[in-house]
Amino acid sequence: MSGPNGDPNISSEDGIINDDDEFGEEEYAAINSMLDQINSYLDDLEERNDTLNGKLHELLESNRQARLDFRAELLGSTTQEEHHAAEQESLPSKPDQLEENK
C-alpha cells in the first residue's frame, strides 16, 4: 500500500499522520496575530492600489485634456493660416497697387 504522498513504503496506518493534533491557546493566538498582521498589510496594499489608480485616472484625464487643447490649437492655427492666406489672395499685389496709384 502506498503512503499519502504516493511513497510506496509508508502507509497511513503507521502513525506518522496524526490528525488528532491539538493546538494550545498560544498557538491560536499566534496564528490570529499573524492573520491580523497579514490582513493589515493587505488593507494597506489595497489603499495604495486605490491611490495609484486614482492618480492614474487623473493623469489620463489630464493627458486627454492636453491632447484636446493641442488639437484645438493646431486646428485654430491652421484656420488662421488659411484665413490669412485667403486675405492675401483677396488683396491686390504690390505691383497692382503701384499701377492703380499711377
HELIX and SHEET records of a PDB file:
HELIX    1   1 SER A   12  ASP A   14  5                                   3    
HELIX    2   2 GLU A   25  SER A   90  1                                  66    
HELIX    3   3 LYS A   94  ASN A  101  1                                   8    
END                                                                             
